[in-house]
Amino acid sequence: MTRRSDPTKRPDVVRPIYIPSPATSVAALSICAHHVALTTSPSPRRPHHKSITNQVIPAPFWVSYPEMARLAGAEPVVVETDSSQGFLMTAEQLRGALTEKSRLLILCSPSNPSGAVYSEEQLRDIAEVVREHPRLVVLSDEIYE
């Protein structure tokens, strides 16, 4: 059995890019915590609400992400990418996918299953879009060392 080190104690592993904004939340969680994050994300579907929240998921993605969103009472919004863009979502694609109902963005770098890694510049561009949506939470699957 392989024992994983605690990434919070490894500054060489955890390098968040932080753009200050009191209205923006960024969470770095392991995959086992995704269900908790998804089910406790802002404004999940409740019996007295007619609207469903959206959770944005860049493709390709880990197979269970859309079902986790549905389990949390949200509608997954898949942002398609392809090899011509290195399987990386652009800031403009994110902007086009976001609506008033968007509450969560699952953003993983490196991405599973493609292994694609966002550059610092790409992440900053995405962060600027996130800042425009104060109710949006960013969830990052940080499982790789």
Buried (B, 14 or more C-beta within 10 A) or exposed (E): EEEEEEBEEEEEEEEEEEEEBEEBBBBBBEBEEBEEBBBEBEBBBEEEEEEBBBBBBBBBBBEEBBEBBBEBBBBBBBBEBEEEEBBBBBBEBBBEBBEEBBBBBBBBBBBBEBEBBBEEEBBEBBBBBBBEBEBBBBBBBBBEE
